[in-house]
Amino acid sequence: MPIEIRRKDVKTLVMQGRAQLVEVLPASEYKREHLPEAVNIPLDTMTAETTRVLRKDVAVIVYCADFQCDLSARAAWRLETMGFQEVYRYTPGKADWLAAGFETNNKKNTKQKRSMKLINKLAVGLVALLVVPEARRTGLASRLRVDFFFASRGDAAALRALLRAPARFAADRFAMVPQLPRL
């Protein structure tokens, strides 16, 4: 019986070389974007012949688009009937991987990275817009600007600090940043 697997376990097993990733979506979806080190064996072409690229002594993780896609479940069962011993199903699939911001392989990978950075900056800006009125009221606007600067550069710790408590910013951050424009 195929075992459900979580995102962090998928990443760990693949990084350690203890599992093989198989995308069961059509080839066009695979070419557009797929998880790193994944091979494409579409469910409709999954036979003993097409699965020869997989090793039966290493765990196999199958995935498809998202929770609503049942291709990975059917592929996992099919692989077990073909004699694969350790078969996992990554049910959330590619959508979950992308939502976590993990790397993927695709033709437009560099464009995607730039787009994700822009989206992250816009999200931080939106958070800052929601927090700024409170910061101005309490006199923390300059501290907020400094932390927004760090957060917009991709500093996750600064973003977490910005969301938690604007009053708890370290004074050493101020010395590292040039004067920022007033909000």
Residue, then its C-alpha position, 0 to 999 in steps of 0.5 A: m500500500p502506498i504511503e503518504i509523504r510530506r514535503k520535508d520528507v520528500k526533500t530529505l529523501v531526495m537530497q540524501g539519494r534515498a529516493q527517486l522522484v517520478e512526475v506522472l503528469p503529461a510530458s508537456e507539464y513536466k517540460r514546463e516545470h518539474l521538481p529537481e531530479a524528477v523523471n517523467i513517466p506519465l500515468d497513461t504510458m506507465t508500463a514495465e518497459t517505461t519504468r525500467v529507468l527506476r531502480k526497484d531497490v530504492a524508494v519511489i516518490v510519485y507526485c502530480a499537480d495537487f491534492q485534487c489530482d489522483l494520478s499519483a495515487r493510481a501511479a503508486w498502486r500501479l508501481e506496487t503491482m509492478g514489484f516496487q517495494e517502497v512507494y510513496r505518494y506526495t499528495p500535495g504535489k507540485a503545487d505544494w512544492l512551488a508554494a513553499g518556494f523550493e527550486t524547480n527545473n524549467k526553461k524559465n527558471t531564472k525568470q521565475k526566480r526574479s518573479m518570486k523575488l519581486i512577489n516577496k518584495l511586494a508581499v513585504g511592502l503590503v505587510a509594511l503598509l498594514v503596519v505603518p499606521e500603527a508604527r507612526r502612531t507609536g513613533l516607531a516609523s524609523r525602526l519600521r523603515v529599517d526593518f522593511f529595508f532588511a525584509s525587502r532584501g530577503d532577510a526572513a528574520a527581519l520579516r518575522a521581527l517586523l510581523r511580531a513586534p516592531a518595538r523590539f528591533a536591535a539598535d545595531r541594525f540602524a548603523m548598517v543602513p544608510q538614511l532611508p527616505r521618510l514614509 
